[in-house]
Amino acid sequence: MLKVTNIRIPVGESDDRLPDFCARALKIPRSALQSLRILRKSLDIRNKQRLQHVYTLAVSVEDEPRTLRKSPASATPYQPRPFEPPIPGSDPLPHPPVIVGAGPAGLLAAHQLAQMGYCPIVIERGRSVRERSRDVRAFDHGAPFDEKSNYLFGEGGAGTFSDGKLTCRNTGPDTDRVLEIFAAAKGKPSIVYEAKPHLGSNRLPAVVKALRQQIIAMGGEIRFDCKLDQLVLESGRVTGLETSAGFLPASVVILGIGHSARDTIDMLSIAGVPIEFKPFQMGVRIEQPQERVTQTQFGTGWQAKLLGPADYTMNV
């Protein structure tokens, strides 16, 4: 298999033309290209009169050594780096592992554990994403604040009602695996290779629900309206959890509590659990007319109309 970089297609051309452009770059007949997979897709906007999508591809060809000899430097041997999950322990757990919080960290941890056969239990102080969406809409229209089901707490975590961007500065098989899980849970298939993957806030609730259904199908369990009140420790080891729904025995607990569960953080601190401060970041929201941003980024040509709204990043 070969990795082919810098394949450029003008905005407006279909991805179906990729095999033709790739074969031309490799200087081989189109029929010699056996398979093709997009590894990365980005957008070159430096020339506003000729906007281009830029691709990195994994391809299989009939005669790889010969193709490498005659092809430009943009083609190199490619060895995929598969995600390697942790090796399960040899001793069975006395109780299923418990995950506190059904945000992205908790749901992804539960998905991995369920896939490995651990039948995890996820407890979440808030409600399911469908009920939570109803509660948030009611609050926006003047209903009393529900401290358990709101923009911060509930299935999906604090990001469920954001704009849906998947921002991660890390790369590697583990990052790829997370994006693959999202894509398989009703996310857009293209998020696995887009330079700036974006789900969309209208799609996020369906993704969260699909993740929950997958976890349950693999033997996991999710309990809503169940808040962690106290970790039960004996000789420095976890033996269970006191929750709003009663005692839950556990020898392994994963905390995916996010940044807003201050009561839980206080409880952990009092219990002697080591806690480290994370770097503090402050964001400033700058509002500008979307039309001006799009024109500045993409220009005013016919290609710009095909790309939709543009975004940008300001470095200070």
Residue pairs with C-beta under 8 A, 6 or more apart in sequence:
1 58
1 59
1 60
1 64
1 77
1 78
1 79
1 80
2 26
2 58
2 59
2 60
2 61
2 64
2 67
2 68
2 75
2 76
2 77
2 78
3 39
3 56
3 57
3 58
3 75
3 76
3 77
3 78
4 22
4 25
4 26
4 56
4 57
4 58
4 59
4 74
4 75
5 56
5 57
5 74
5 75
6 54
6 56
6 74
7 18
7 21
7 22
7 25
7 54
7 55
7 56
7 57
7 74
8 21
8 44
8 52
8 53
8 54
8 55
9 15
9 17
9 18
9 21
9 52
9 53
9 55
10 50
10 51
10 52
10 53
10 303
11 43
11 51
11 52
11 53
11 303
11 306
11 307
12 302
12 303
12 306
13 53
15 38
18 36
18 38
18 55
18 57
19 30
19 33
19 36
20 30
22 33
22 36
22 57
22 59
23 29
23 30
23 32
23 33
25 71
25 72
25 74
25 75
26 33
26 59
26 61
26 67
26 71
26 75
27 70
27 71
28 61
28 62
28 67
28 71
32 61
32 62
32 63
32 67
33 59
33 60
33 61
34 59
34 60
34 61
34 62
35 59
35 60
36 57
36 58
36 59
36 60
37 57
37 58
37 59
38 55
38 56
38 57
38 193
39 55
39 56
39 57
39 58
39 193
40 55
40 56
40 193
40 194
40 195
41 53
41 54
41 55
41 56
41 190
41 193
41 194
41 195
42 53
42 54
42 194
42 195
43 51
43 52
43 53
43 54
43 195
43 307
44 51
44 52
44 53
44 54
45 51
45 297
45 298
45 299
48 298
48 299
48 300
48 301
48 304
49 299
49 301
50 303
51 298
51 299
51 301
51 303
51 304
51 307
58 78
58 80
61 67
64 77
67 75
68 75
68 76
68 77
81 172
81 173
82 173
83 173
83 174
83 176
83 177
84 173
85 112
85 115
85 116
86 116
88 116
88 117
88 118
93 118
93 251
93 252
94 249
94 251
95 249
95 250
95 251
96 118
96 119
96 120
96 121
96 221
96 250
97 113
97 118
97 120
97 121
97 250
97 252
97 253
97 254
98 120
98 121
98 122
98 123
98 241
98 248
98 250
98 252
98 253
98 254
99 106
99 109
99 110
99 113
99 120
99 121
99 122
99 123
99 253
99 254
99 256
100 106
100 122
100 123
100 228
100 241
100 253
100 254
100 255
100 256
100 257
100 264
101 122
101 123
101 124
101 157
101 255
101 256
101 257
101 258
101 261
102 122
102 124
102 126
102 154
102 155
102 156
102 157
102 212
102 222
102 224
102 256
103 156
103 157
103 158
103 159
103 256
103 258
104 156
104 157
104 159
104 256
105 157
105 256
105 258
106 122
106 124
106 157
106 254
106 256
107 122
107 156
107 208
107 211
107 212
107 215
108 178
108 181
108 211
109 120
109 254
109 256
110 120
110 122
110 215
110 220
110 222
111 181
111 211
111 214
111 215
111 218
111 220
113 119
113 120
113 220
114 120
114 214
114 215
114 218
114 219
114 220
115 218
117 219
119 219
119 220
119 221
120 215
120 220
120 221
121 220
121 221
121 222
121 223
121 248
121 250
122 215
122 220
122 221
122 222
122 223
123 223
123 226
123 227
123 228
123 241
123 243
123 245
123 248
124 153
124 154
124 155
124 222
124 223
124 224
124 225
124 226
125 148
125 153
125 225
125 226
125 227
125 228
125 244
125 261
126 132
126 148
126 149
126 150
126 153
126 154
126 155
126 224
126 225
127 135
127 148
127 149
127 154
127 155
127 224
127 225
128 154
128 155
128 209
128 212
128 224
129 154
129 155
129 156
129 160
129 205
129 208
129 209
129 212
130 205
130 209
131 149
131 154
131 224
132 149
132 150
132 154
132 155
132 156
132 160
133 205
135 143
135 146
135 149
135 150
135 154
136 149
136 150
136 151
136 161
139 145
139 146
139 150
147 153
148 154
148 225
148 227
151 158
151 161
152 158
152 258
152 260
153 260
153 261
154 160
155 208
155 209
155 212
155 222
155 224
156 204
156 205
156 208
157 258
158 258
158 259
158 260
159 204
160 204
160 205
160 208
161 201
161 204
162 201
162 204
163 198
163 200
163 201
164 198
164 199
164 200
164 201
164 203
164 204
165 196
165 197
165 198
165 199
166 179
166 182
166 191
166 197
166 198
166 199
168 175
168 178
176 192
179 191
179 192
179 197
180 192
181 211
182 191
182 199
182 207
183 189
183 191
183 192
184 214
185 207
185 208
185 210
185 211
185 214
186 203
186 206
186 207
186 210
187 199
187 203
187 207
188 197
188 199
188 200
188 203
190 197
191 197
191 198
191 199
196 311
199 207
212 222
215 222
216 222
223 245
225 244
225 245
226 243
226 244
226 245
227 243
227 244
228 241
228 242
228 243
228 257
228 264
228 267
229 241
229 242
229 243
229 244
229 267
230 241
230 242
230 267
230 271
231 238
231 241
231 242
231 253
231 267
231 268
231 271
231 273
232 238
232 239
232 240
232 241
232 242
232 247
233 239
233 271
233 272
237 251
238 250
238 251
238 252
238 253
239 249
239 250
239 251
240 247
240 248
240 249
240 250
241 247
241 248
241 250
241 253
242 248
255 264
255 268
257 264
257 265
265 275
268 275
269 275
286 314
290 309
293 309
293 310
293 311
293 312
294 304
294 307
294 309
294 310
295 304
296 310
296 312
297 310
297 311
297 312
298 304
298 307
298 310
